Amino acid sequence: MNSTLISRNLLKDSISYFCIMHRQLFELISQSIALSEEDIRLCKLYFEPVSIPKNRVIEEEGSVPAYLYFVVSGFVRLFHYNDKGEEVTTHINCPPGFITSYFNFINQTRSGENLECVTSCELLRITKTNLELLIHHSAAFKDFSIIVFQQSLAYNENRSIELATLSAELRYCRMIEKYPEILQNVPVQYIASFLGMKPESLSRIRRQMIN
């Protein structure tokens, strides 16, 4: 097999791989909004596929978030450091879904949070400029962006209510009911922090549930 044929095969495999990554985004959007061929073309144009190894911080606190990410596979978390220098996990993304420091990304201001790939991840990412172009040229994506924003607000409100009103045991039960895959992919200390408790408290709850 000559080098030209090898290069063509690699290019073909690469294109096929990227199409698979975009397909998950199309399927998610299509649950709410119909996409035209032009919408799909624009999405492929503006959303860049990337592969990130585990334990890699892809957005750092103190900087303006560069991208909005769509998680095709893998687990991503948002975290910051408290006044004791301890990590506080504020969000864990289960694919498929979007993640960034939304307020700072939208307003292009410096974020106080870090965005880390807990596992190896396959992501689609888009800059603020390209997102605005996509929304401008595609009514479907404009409508979908509103849905994503509304879902983000609802999620954050519901999370605040659960942290304020539910016991630690109930918060854990709610999480494993909705997102059982987190337990197999995310370290206990991140899960505990996300649920607003110490790792030893989470370990005690898990032992009690097993017994």
N, CA, C and O of each residue as an XYZ file, in Angstrom:
844
protein
N       0.856     -1.196      0.000
C       0.000      0.000      0.000
C       0.890      1.244      0.000
O       1.748      1.393      0.870
N       0.690      2.131     -0.968
C       1.557      3.300     -1.059
C       1.140      4.377     -0.065
O       0.072      4.296      0.541
N       1.992      5.388      0.096
C       1.771      6.429      1.098
C       0.534      7.264      0.796
O      -0.147      7.725      1.712
N       0.239      7.461     -0.510
C      -0.940      8.248     -0.879
C      -2.216      7.564     -0.429
O      -3.124      8.202      0.103
N      -2.275      6.238     -0.650
C      -3.456      5.472     -0.249
C      -3.599      5.447      1.263
O      -4.710      5.545      1.783
N      -2.482      5.318      1.973
C      -2.514      5.350      3.440
C      -3.062      6.681      3.930
O      -3.889      6.717      4.841
N      -2.607      7.770      3.331
C      -3.064      9.109      3.734
C      -4.556      9.267      3.483
O      -5.265      9.853      4.302
N      -5.039      8.746      2.354
C      -6.466      8.836      2.041
C      -7.301      8.049      3.048
O      -8.361      8.500      3.481
N      -6.806      6.866      3.414
C      -7.529      6.046      4.393
C      -7.573      6.718      5.760
O      -8.595      6.690      6.446
N      -6.448      7.323      6.147
C      -6.407      8.031      7.433
C      -7.372      9.205      7.425
O      -8.064      9.454      8.412
N      -7.418      9.927      6.308
C      -8.326     11.067      6.194
C      -9.773     10.592      6.266
O     -10.605     11.208      6.932
N     -10.069      9.484      5.569
C     -11.425      8.927      5.574
C     -11.831      8.518      6.984
O     -12.950      8.796      7.415
N     -10.917      7.850      7.710
C     -11.208      7.433      9.087
C     -11.416      8.637      9.988
O     -12.286      8.631     10.859
N     -10.604      9.678      9.772
C     -10.711     10.890     10.585
C     -12.054     11.569     10.372
O     -12.698     11.988     11.334
N     -12.484     11.682      9.111
C     -13.769     12.311      8.797
C     -14.913     11.509      9.407
O     -15.849     12.078      9.969
N     -14.833     10.187      9.292
C     -15.869      9.324      9.865
C     -15.953      9.497     11.373
O     -17.045      9.557     11.938
N     -14.784      9.577     12.029
C     -14.727      9.751     13.475
C     -15.371     11.065     13.892
O     -16.160     11.092     14.837
N     -15.049     12.150     13.204
C     -15.607     13.452     13.546
C     -17.118     13.475     13.320
O     -17.850     14.099     14.089
N     -17.590     12.796     12.264
C     -19.032     12.742     12.000
C     -19.769     12.049     13.143
O     -20.864     12.462     13.526
N     -19.164     10.996     13.684
C     -19.766     10.289     14.818
C     -19.883     11.218     16.016
O     -20.906     11.215     16.701
N     -18.851     12.014     16.281
C     -18.870     12.949     17.398
C     -19.975     13.991     17.223
O     -20.702     14.289     18.171
N     -20.102     14.536     16.035
C     -21.138     15.539     15.790
C     -22.534     14.923     15.845
O     -23.498     15.589     16.220
N     -22.635     13.656     15.471
C     -23.948     13.010     15.403
C     -24.660     13.032     16.751
O     -25.877     13.206     16.808
N     -23.905     12.857     17.840
C     -24.529     12.869     19.166
C     -25.140     14.229     19.475
O     -26.194     14.319     20.104
N     -24.467     15.286     19.025
C     -25.009     16.625     19.214
C     -26.275     16.804     18.383
O     -27.262     17.359     18.866
N     -26.250     16.339     17.138
C     -27.436     16.441     16.287
C     -28.616     15.691     16.894
O     -29.746     16.178     16.872
N     -28.348     14.507     17.435
C     -29.419     13.698     18.019
C     -30.031     14.393     19.231
O     -31.245     14.352     19.425
N     -29.191     15.030     20.045
C     -29.695     15.744     21.213
C     -30.563     16.928     20.794
O     -31.650     17.123     21.338
N     -30.095     17.708     19.843
C     -30.847     18.877     19.390
C     -32.169     18.451     18.757
O     -33.202     19.087     18.968
N     -32.128     17.364     17.978
C     -33.313     16.910     17.252
C     -34.434     16.433     18.164
O     -35.571     16.279     17.716
N     -34.131     16.198     19.434
C     -35.179     15.848     20.383
C     -36.115     17.028     20.628
O     -37.259     16.847     21.043
N     -35.619     18.236     20.367
C     -36.416     19.442     20.612
C     -36.693     20.253     19.353
O     -37.747     20.875     19.223
N     -35.735     20.240     18.425
C     -35.813     21.130     17.269
C     -35.361     20.391     16.016
O     -34.377     19.652     16.041
N     -36.095     20.599     14.909
C     -35.728     19.992     13.631
C     -34.538     20.741     13.024
O     -34.497     21.971     13.030
N     -33.570     19.978     12.499
C     -32.385     20.568     11.891
C     -32.419     20.389     10.375
O     -32.746     19.316      9.868
N     -32.076     21.458      9.667
C     -31.960     21.384      8.216
C     -30.539     20.961      7.850
O     -29.664     20.899      8.713
N     -30.319     20.675      6.596
C     -28.978     20.330      6.132
C     -28.009     21.498      6.345
O     -26.832     21.290      6.639
N     -28.512     22.715      6.194
C     -27.662     23.893      6.410
C     -27.301     24.030      7.882
O     -26.172     24.399      8.205
N     -28.238     23.741      8.782
C     -27.946     23.779     10.220
C     -26.828     22.793     10.556
O     -25.916     23.108     11.321
N     -26.912     21.606      9.977
C     -25.908     20.570     10.225
C     -24.549     20.991      9.674
O     -23.515     20.769     10.305
N     -24.562     21.598      8.496
C     -23.304     22.065      7.904
C     -22.638     23.123      8.781
O     -21.428     23.088      9.001
N     -23.441     24.062      9.278
C     -22.910     25.120     10.123
C     -22.373     24.566     11.445
O     -21.350     25.022     11.957
N     -23.081     23.578     11.982
C     -22.635     22.966     13.228
C     -21.269     22.311     13.046
O     -20.380     22.474     13.882
N     -21.109     21.579     11.961
C     -19.825     20.938     11.686
C     -18.726     21.973     11.457
O     -17.560     21.740     11.774
N     -19.117     23.113     10.902
C     -18.149     24.169     10.625
C     -17.633     24.813     11.905
O     -16.439     25.083     12.033
N     -18.541     25.060     12.857
C     -18.175     25.851     14.038
C     -17.814     25.026     15.282
O     -17.075     25.512     16.138
N     -18.313     23.804     15.399
C     -17.973     22.966     16.547
C     -16.747     22.119     16.220
O     -16.772     21.300     15.302
N     -15.687     22.325     16.973
C     -14.413     21.631     16.728
C     -14.298     20.383     17.616
O     -14.432     20.495     18.835
N     -14.053     19.194     17.035
C     -13.868     17.982     17.838
C     -12.462     17.938     18.447
O     -11.477     18.242     17.773
N     -12.379     17.559     19.717
C     -11.084     17.413     20.388
C     -11.125     16.201     21.317
O     -12.177     15.848     21.851
N      -9.979     15.577     21.497
C      -9.823     14.476     22.446
C      -8.885     14.941     23.557
O      -7.796     15.444     23.281
N      -9.304     14.776     24.809
C      -8.545     15.274     25.956
C      -8.237     14.118     26.904
O      -9.142     13.349     27.231
N      -6.982     13.968     27.358
C      -6.658     12.899     28.306
C      -7.228     13.188     29.693
O      -7.602     14.323     29.991
N      -7.293     12.163     30.534
C      -7.840     12.305     31.876
C      -6.969     13.221     32.736
O      -5.766     13.360     32.513
N      -7.610     13.833     33.714
C      -6.949     14.706     34.696
C      -6.309     15.939     34.060
O      -5.327     16.470     34.578
N      -6.860     16.384     32.954
C      -6.349     17.583     32.270
C      -7.288     18.759     32.524
O      -8.481     18.678     32.229
N      -6.752     19.856     33.073
C      -7.525     21.084     33.243
C      -7.540     21.811     31.904
O      -6.488     22.146     31.361
N      -8.735     22.052     31.377
C      -8.840     22.653     30.042
C      -9.259     24.124     30.095
O      -9.128     24.839     29.101
N      -9.758     24.580     31.240
C     -10.026     26.010     31.452
C      -9.593     26.324     32.876
O     -10.013     25.639     33.809
N      -8.756     27.350     33.064
C      -8.211     27.661     34.378
C      -8.883     28.888     34.987
O      -9.277     29.821     34.288
N      -9.001     28.855     36.315
C      -9.546     30.008     37.032
C      -8.648     31.223     36.804
O      -7.435     31.099     36.633
N      -9.268     32.387     36.807
C      -8.516     33.616     36.580
C      -8.422     33.997     35.114
O      -7.896     35.057     34.775
N      -8.937     33.126     34.236
C      -8.910     33.428     32.806
C     -10.330     33.436     32.248
O     -11.248     32.883     32.855
N     -10.499     34.055     31.111
C     -11.797     34.081     30.445
C     -12.023     32.734     29.757
O     -11.170     32.305     28.980
N     -13.146     32.051     30.015
C     -13.399     30.764     29.359
C     -13.343     30.907     27.844
O     -14.022     31.752     27.260
N     -12.528     30.074     27.220
C     -12.337     30.172     25.772
C     -13.428     29.467     24.989
O     -13.740     29.851     23.861
N     -14.015     28.422     25.594
C     -14.952     27.590     24.841
C     -16.181     27.192     25.658
O     -16.152     27.147     26.888
N     -17.247     26.909     24.938
C     -18.377     26.134     25.441
C     -18.152     24.719     24.932
O     -17.889     24.522     23.745
N     -18.252     23.728     25.823
C     -17.951     22.347     25.463
C     -19.217     21.494     25.440
O     -20.086     21.622     26.302
N     -19.302     20.623     24.438
C     -20.311     19.582     24.404
C     -19.596     18.271     24.664
O     -18.689     17.892     23.924
N     -20.011     17.573     25.727
C     -19.337     16.338     26.124
C     -19.956     15.159     25.373
O     -21.100     14.780     25.624
N     -19.193     14.595     24.461
C     -19.637     13.421     23.704
C     -19.452     12.169     24.550
O     -20.349     11.329     24.632
N     -18.281     12.046     25.181
C     -18.015     10.930     26.078
C     -17.024     11.372     27.142
O     -16.237     12.295     26.931
N     -17.071     10.699     28.291
C     -16.189     11.058     29.397
C     -16.901     11.935     30.414
O     -18.069     12.285     30.245
N     -16.178     12.285     31.474
C     -16.748     13.061     32.573
C     -15.890     14.291     32.858
O     -14.666     14.208     32.964
N     -16.564     15.427     32.978
C     -15.906     16.715     33.170
C     -16.479     17.366     34.420
O     -17.674     17.247     34.690
N     -15.640     18.048     35.180
C     -16.135     18.730     36.386
C     -15.690     20.187     36.418
O     -14.649     20.547     35.867
N     -16.493     21.012     37.071
C     -16.132     22.380     37.413
C     -15.760     22.405     38.888
O     -16.458     21.815     39.713
N     -14.669     23.080     39.227
C     -14.299     23.179     40.643
C     -13.540     24.478     40.918
O     -12.963     25.089     40.018
N     -13.561     24.874     42.184
C     -12.772     26.020     42.616
C     -12.136     25.685     43.963
O     -12.402     24.630     44.538
N     -11.309     26.575     44.451
C     -10.662     26.388     45.750
C     -11.313     27.310     46.777
O     -11.521     28.494     46.511
N     -11.638     26.758     47.962
C     -12.211     27.585     49.025
C     -11.112     28.306     49.790
O      -9.938     28.218     49.431
N     -11.495     29.025     50.850
C     -10.514     29.828     51.587
C      -9.505     28.986     52.353
O      -8.516     29.509     52.865
N      -9.757     27.662     52.434
C      -8.805     26.753     53.080
C      -7.897     26.066     52.059
O      -7.052     25.246     52.417
N      -8.081     26.408     50.801
C      -7.282     25.795     49.759
C      -7.783     24.437     49.328
O      -7.075     23.703     48.639
N      -9.019     24.087     49.733
C      -9.605     22.794     49.383
C     -10.397     22.907     48.090
O     -11.020     23.934     47.821
N     -10.369     21.854     47.301
C     -11.146     21.833     46.064
C     -12.630     21.647     46.376
O     -13.007     20.810     47.196
N     -13.461     22.442     45.706
C     -14.911     22.323     45.844
C     -15.485     22.079     44.448
O     -15.427     22.955     43.586
N     -16.038     20.885     44.231
C     -16.624     20.540     42.938
C     -18.054     21.054     42.877
O     -18.882     20.695     43.714
N     -18.344     21.890     41.892
C     -19.672     22.497     41.788
C     -20.541     21.864     40.708
O     -21.761     22.027     40.711
N     -19.905     21.137     39.777
C     -20.701     20.484     38.730
C     -19.924     19.314     38.153
O     -18.713     19.400     37.951
N     -20.632     18.216     37.889
C     -20.067     17.061     37.192
C     -20.970     16.785     35.992
O     -22.171     16.568     36.148
N     -20.390     16.796     34.810
C     -21.193     16.598     33.606
C     -21.239     15.132     33.218
O     -20.208     14.465     33.135
N     -22.450     14.635     32.981
C     -22.660     13.297     32.432
C     -23.021     13.441     30.961
O     -23.949     14.179     30.632
N     -22.317     12.759     30.074
C     -22.611     12.922     28.642
C     -23.961     12.325     28.278
O     -24.413     11.380     28.925
N     -24.624     12.870     27.235
C     -24.188     14.053     26.482
C     -24.691     15.334     27.151
O     -25.763     15.337     27.756
N     -23.939     16.395     27.048
C     -24.384     17.661     27.626
C     -23.334     18.742     27.472
O     -22.195     18.470     27.093
N     -23.727     19.972     27.770
C     -22.842     21.125     27.649
C     -22.264     21.501     29.003
O     -22.890     21.297     30.043
N     -21.059     22.053     28.970
C     -20.458     22.523     30.212
C     -19.473     23.653     29.924
O     -18.731     23.617     28.943
N     -19.484     24.644     30.791
C     -18.511     25.719     30.840
C     -18.866     26.531     32.075
O     -19.843     26.219     32.757
N     -18.102     27.552     32.371
C     -18.506     28.519     33.386
C     -19.412     29.519     32.656
O     -18.945     30.528     32.128
N     -20.731     29.213     32.639
C     -21.658     29.883     31.721
C     -21.644     31.401     31.824
O     -21.520     32.086     30.808
N     -21.768     31.939     33.033
C     -21.845     33.394     33.193
C     -20.602     34.052     32.615
O     -20.693     35.049     31.899
N     -19.437     33.487     32.930
C     -18.187     34.081     32.464
C     -17.983     33.883     30.970
O     -17.428     34.754     30.300
N     -18.426     32.748     30.441
C     -18.317     32.516     29.001
C     -19.202     33.489     28.233
O     -18.766     34.088     27.250
N     -20.439     33.644     28.678
C     -21.377     34.529     27.988
C     -20.914     35.975     28.042
O     -21.012     36.698     27.050
N     -20.412     36.398     29.194
C     -20.000     37.795     29.365
C     -18.524     38.024     29.083
O     -18.042     39.156     29.136
N     -17.799     36.933     28.777
C     -16.363     37.006     28.507
C     -15.613     37.738     29.622
O     -14.866     38.689     29.391
N     -15.848     37.249     30.835
C     -15.160     37.752     32.014
C     -14.347     36.630     32.649
O     -14.533     35.457     32.328
N     -13.454     36.999     33.542
C     -12.586     36.010     34.174
C     -13.382     35.100     35.111
O     -14.217     35.563     35.889
N     -13.111     33.814     35.022
C     -13.834     32.833     35.829
C     -13.069     32.501     37.102
O     -11.839     32.546     37.134
N     -13.813     32.168     38.148
C     -13.198     31.721     39.398
C     -13.162     30.213     39.494
O     -12.854     29.665     40.553
N     -13.478     29.521     38.382
C     -13.539     28.064     38.401
C     -12.597     27.438     37.382
O     -12.209     28.053     36.389
N     -12.247     26.187     37.672
C     -11.453     25.379     36.759
C     -12.349     24.333     36.112
O     -13.297     23.847     36.729
N     -12.044     23.993     34.868
C     -12.776     22.946     34.159
C     -11.792     21.818     33.872
O     -10.782     22.020     33.198
N     -12.097     20.629     34.390
C     -11.160     19.508     34.309
C     -11.821     18.270     33.720
O     -12.965     17.953     34.043
N     -11.089     17.570     32.849
C     -11.533     16.272     32.353
C     -11.143     15.218     33.389
O      -9.962     14.908     33.546
N     -12.119     14.675     34.084
C     -11.863     13.667     35.107
C     -11.414     12.362     34.468
O     -10.549     11.666     35.000
N     -12.007     12.033     33.322
C     -11.629     10.862     32.538
C     -11.150     11.335     31.169
O     -11.207     12.527     30.863
N     -10.685     10.416     30.359
C     -10.430     10.760     28.964
C     -11.750     11.180     28.328
O     -12.779     10.539     28.544
N     -11.722     12.241     27.555
C     -12.976     12.813     27.035
C     -12.904     13.073     25.535
O     -11.857     13.418     24.988
N     -14.047     12.896     24.894
C     -14.255     13.327     23.518
C     -15.208     14.508     23.577
O     -16.331     14.381     24.067
N     -14.766     15.653     23.081
C     -15.529     16.891     23.220
C     -15.703     17.588     21.878
O     -14.888     17.446     20.966
N     -16.785     18.341     21.789
C     -16.936     19.334     20.735
C     -16.862     20.692     21.420
O     -17.484     20.885     22.465
N     -16.118     21.633     20.857
C     -15.987     22.930     21.501
C     -16.235     24.041     20.496
O     -16.005     23.895     19.296
N     -16.719     25.171     21.039
C     -17.017     26.317     20.191
C     -16.673     27.594     20.947
O     -16.945     27.701     22.143
N     -16.078     28.558     20.259
C     -15.745     29.837     20.871
C     -16.988     30.713     20.966
O     -17.997     30.449     20.312
N     -16.906     31.755     21.785
C     -18.023     32.691     21.909
C     -18.319     33.360     20.563
O     -19.481     33.516     20.185
N     -17.277     33.749     19.851
C     -17.461     34.389     18.541
C     -18.169     33.461     17.571
O     -19.109     33.874     16.893
N     -17.729     32.211     17.497
C     -18.348     31.260     16.575
C     -19.747     30.868     17.009
O     -20.602     30.590     16.168
N     -19.991     30.841     18.313
C     -21.344     30.563     18.792
C     -22.295     31.667     18.351
O     -23.424     31.390     17.944
N     -21.846     32.917     18.429
C     -22.680     34.033     17.997
C     -22.940     33.971     16.487
O     -24.037     34.290     16.028
N     -21.932     33.563     15.724
C     -22.114     33.412     14.280
C     -23.109     32.292     13.977
O     -23.967     32.428     13.105
N     -22.983     31.188     14.705
C     -23.884     30.053     14.504
C     -25.323     30.440     14.816
O     -26.239     30.110     14.062
N     -25.518     31.137     15.924
C     -26.857     31.572     16.316
C     -27.421     32.576     15.312
O     -28.615     32.574     15.015
N     -26.539     33.434     14.797
C     -26.972     34.445     13.833
C     -27.451     33.806     12.525
O     -28.430     34.254     11.928
N     -26.752     32.759     12.091
C     -27.060     32.149     10.788
C     -28.066     30.999     10.884
O     -28.578     30.544      9.861
N     -28.353     30.528     12.096
C     -29.238     29.373     12.245
C     -30.306     29.642     13.296
O     -30.009     29.753     14.485
N     -31.544     29.745     12.847
C     -32.652     29.956     13.786
C     -32.813     28.754     14.716
O     -33.203     28.897     15.875
N     -32.506     27.567     14.188
C     -32.624     26.360     15.008
C     -31.661     26.408     16.183
O     -32.041     26.080     17.307
N     -30.430     26.810     15.941
C     -29.455     26.885     17.019
C     -29.742     28.046     17.967
O     -29.418     27.975     19.152
N     -30.341     29.101     17.456
C     -30.756     30.198     18.330
C     -31.798     29.698     19.323
O     -31.712     29.976     20.519
N     -32.780     28.959     18.819
C     -33.820     28.403     19.691
C     -33.226     27.382     20.667
O     -33.592     27.344     21.842
N     -32.308     26.561     20.162
C     -31.712     25.534     21.024
C     -30.852     26.162     22.116
O     -30.821     25.661     23.240
N     -30.157     27.249     21.801
C     -29.322     27.916     22.812
C     -30.178     28.443     23.955
O     -29.743     28.440     25.107
N     -31.388     28.895     23.651
C     -32.314     29.353     24.684
C     -32.734     28.185     25.569
O     -32.825     28.323     26.789
N     -32.989     27.040     24.951
C     -33.366     25.841     25.710
C     -32.237     25.429     26.648
O     -32.486     25.112     27.811
N     -31.001     25.431     26.158
C     -29.844     25.054     26.980
C     -29.691     26.013     28.162
O     -29.421     25.587     29.285
N     -29.864     27.304     27.898
C     -29.751     28.304     28.961
C     -30.839     28.102     30.009
O     -30.567     28.182     31.207
N     -32.057     27.845     29.572
C     -33.160     27.607     30.500
C     -32.919     26.352     31.335
O     -33.188     26.340     32.536
N     -32.420     25.313     30.707
C     -32.127     24.072     31.431
C     -31.019     24.284     32.449
O     -31.055     23.712     33.539
N     -30.037     25.103     32.099
C     -28.948     25.396     33.024
C     -29.452     26.144     34.254
O     -29.058     25.838     35.379
N     -30.327     27.126     34.034
C     -30.914     27.867     35.153
C     -31.735     26.946     36.048
O     -31.636     27.011     37.273
N     -32.550     26.084     35.427
C     -33.387     25.164     36.193
C     -32.536     24.183     36.992
O     -32.845     23.876     38.143
N     -31.462     23.693     36.372
C     -30.573     22.744     37.056
C     -29.933     23.398     38.275
O     -29.927     22.817     39.361
N     -29.395     24.601     38.102
C     -28.723     25.284     39.210
C     -29.695     25.608     40.339
O     -29.342     25.508     41.514
N     -30.920     25.996     39.983
C     -31.919     26.288     41.018
C     -32.289     25.023     41.789
O     -32.386     25.036     43.016
N     -32.492     23.934     41.055
C     -32.855     22.675     41.702
C     -31.715     22.167     42.580
O     -31.955     21.638     43.665
N     -30.475     22.326     42.115
C     -29.319     21.889     42.910
C     -29.215     22.698     44.204
O     -28.925     22.135     45.260
N     -29.447     23.996     44.135
C     -29.403     24.838     45.334
C     -30.467     24.413     46.337
O     -30.220     24.378     47.543
N     -31.650     24.093     45.830
C     -32.745     23.656     46.712
C     -32.395     22.326     47.380
O     -32.621     22.157     48.579
N     -31.845     21.382     46.612
C     -31.498     20.078     47.170
C     -30.406     20.194     48.223
O     -30.475     19.529     49.257
N     -29.390     21.034     47.976
C     -28.328     21.218     48.956
C     -28.855     21.836     50.247
O     -28.340     21.558     51.330
N     -29.881     22.675     50.129
C     -30.417     23.380     51.292
C     -31.454     22.567     52.063
O     -31.625     22.774     53.265
N     -32.149     21.645     51.391
C     -33.297     20.996     52.030
C     -33.165     19.488     52.233
O     -33.824     18.932     53.111
N     -32.334     18.819     51.447
C     -32.243     17.362     51.548
C     -31.093     16.930     52.441
O     -30.069     17.608     52.517
N     -31.263     15.802     53.116
C     -30.184     15.229     53.924
C     -29.094     14.706     52.992
O     -29.314     14.545     51.792
N     -27.926     14.446     53.554
C     -26.816     13.925     52.770
C     -27.191     12.601     52.112
O     -26.839     12.351     50.959
N     -27.908     11.757     52.849
C     -28.314     10.454     52.316
C     -29.244     10.615     51.117
O     -29.098      9.922     50.110
N     -30.198     11.534     51.233
C     -31.137     11.742     50.134
C     -30.453     12.346     48.912
O     -30.782     11.996     47.779
N     -29.505     13.248     49.139
C     -28.769     13.832     48.013
C     -28.009     12.742     47.258
O     -27.976     12.738     46.027
N     -27.403     11.825     47.997
C     -26.670     10.729     47.367
C     -27.623      9.809     46.608
O     -27.331      9.404     45.482
N     -28.748      9.483     47.214
C     -29.729      8.608     46.562
C     -30.265      9.232     45.280
O     -30.433      8.550     44.270
N     -30.530     10.533     45.328
C     -31.020     11.228     44.127
C     -29.983     11.150     43.008
O     -30.327     10.948     41.843
N     -28.711     11.313     43.376
C     -27.660     11.312     42.367
C     -27.523      9.947     41.709
O     -27.458      9.862     40.483
N     -27.478      8.862     42.511
C     -27.292      7.541     41.920
C     -28.536      7.087     41.150
O     -28.452      6.236     40.265
N     -29.687      7.664     41.497
C     -30.903      7.355     40.753
C     -30.876      8.004     39.370
O     -31.266      7.392     38.376
N     -30.408      9.258     39.322
C     -30.388      9.998     38.060
C     -29.135      9.709     37.236
O     -29.205      9.599     36.012
N     -27.979      9.584     37.914
C     -26.707      9.461     37.204
C     -25.859      8.331     37.796
O     -24.791      8.599     38.347
N     -26.304      7.086     37.697
C     -25.561      5.973     38.308
C     -24.163      5.786     37.739
O     -23.283      5.259     38.420
N     -23.945      6.215     36.488
C     -22.644      6.018     35.852
C     -21.540      6.848     36.504
O     -20.357      6.555     36.327
N     -21.919      7.883     37.259
C     -20.921      8.705     37.942
C     -20.095      7.863     38.907
O     -18.886      8.061     39.023
N     -20.734      6.930     39.596
C     -20.056      6.129     40.616
C     -18.917      5.314     40.033
O     -17.910      5.097     40.708
N     -19.053      4.856     38.789
C     -18.027      4.021     38.168
C     -16.925      4.826     37.489
O     -15.913      4.263     37.071
N     -17.113      6.141     37.377
C     -16.171      6.929     36.577
C     -15.544      8.124     37.287
O     -14.538      8.659     36.820
N     -16.116      8.546     38.398
C     -15.646      9.759     39.067
C     -15.139      9.413     40.469
O     -15.830      8.707     41.203
N     -13.955      9.888     40.862
C     -13.422      9.598     42.194
C     -14.356     10.040     43.316
O     -15.083     11.026     43.192
N     -14.319      9.285     44.412
C     -15.225      9.515     45.538
C     -15.098     10.929     46.086
O     -16.102     11.543     46.446
N     -13.875     11.455     46.154
C     -13.700     12.783     46.751
C     -14.399     13.876     45.931
O     -14.861     14.868     46.494
N     -14.480     13.700     44.610
C     -15.171     14.675     43.769
C     -16.683     14.557     43.958
O     -17.390     15.562     44.020
N     -17.168     13.320     44.047
C     -18.602     13.098     44.257
C     -19.034     13.675     45.592
O     -20.062     14.345     45.686
N     -18.234     13.410     46.638
C     -18.554     13.915     47.970
C     -18.608     15.435     47.977
O     -19.535     16.026     48.531
N     -17.623     16.062     47.366
C     -17.590     17.526     47.318
C     -18.798     18.072     46.570
O     -19.401     19.056     46.997
N     -19.152     17.443     45.465
C     -20.315     17.851     44.675
C     -21.601     17.759     45.495
O     -22.502     18.584     45.342
N     -21.681     16.752     46.364
C     -22.867     16.551     47.201
C     -22.826     17.357     48.493
O     -23.757     17.296     49.296
N     -21.745     18.113     48.695
C     -21.655     18.974     49.874
C     -21.311     18.240     51.152
O     -21.821     18.577     52.221
N     -20.437     17.224     51.051
C     -20.043     16.468     52.246
C     -18.581     16.057     52.142
O     -17.954     16.216     51.095
N     -18.045     15.527     53.238
C     -16.678     15.030     53.267
C     -16.637     13.612     52.700
O     -17.635     12.894     52.774
N     -15.488     13.193     52.129
C     -15.382     11.837     51.588
C     -15.711     10.750     52.604
O     -16.326      9.741     52.260
N     -15.298     10.957     53.868
C     -15.579      9.950     54.897
C     -17.073      9.833     55.185
O     -17.566      8.755     55.517
N     -17.784     10.941     55.056
C     -19.242     10.904     55.248
C     -19.909     10.120     54.123
O     -20.834      9.342     54.360
N     -19.436     10.330     52.908
C     -19.989      9.592     51.777
C     -19.683      8.102     51.905
O     -20.535      7.263     51.613
N     -18.466      7.774     52.340
C     -18.107      6.370     52.525
C     -19.003      5.713     53.571
O     -19.410      4.563     53.411
N     -19.310      6.445     54.640
C     -20.191      5.912     55.694
C     -21.594      5.660     55.144
O     -22.201      4.627     55.428
N     -22.102      6.601     54.360
C     -23.439      6.448     53.769
C     -23.474      5.241     52.847
O     -24.444      4.483     52.856
N     -22.438      5.054     52.056
C     -22.397      3.937     51.128
C     -22.324      2.599     51.871
O     -22.944      1.623     51.450
N     -21.576      2.553     52.965
C     -21.508      1.329     53.764
C     -22.862      1.002     54.365
O     -23.284     -0.155     54.378
N     -23.537      2.021     54.859
C     -24.847      1.800     55.464
C     -25.859      1.286     54.447
O     -26.696      0.442     54.766
N     -25.780      1.795     53.227
C     -26.699      1.360     52.182
C     -26.436     -0.088     51.778
O     -27.368     -0.840     51.491
N     -25.157     -0.472     51.757
C     -24.793     -1.843     51.407
C     -25.260     -2.814     52.495
O     -25.748     -3.907     52.207
N     -25.099     -2.391     53.745
C     -25.483     -3.258     54.880
C     -27.000     -3.282     55.083
O     -27.491     -3.957     55.987
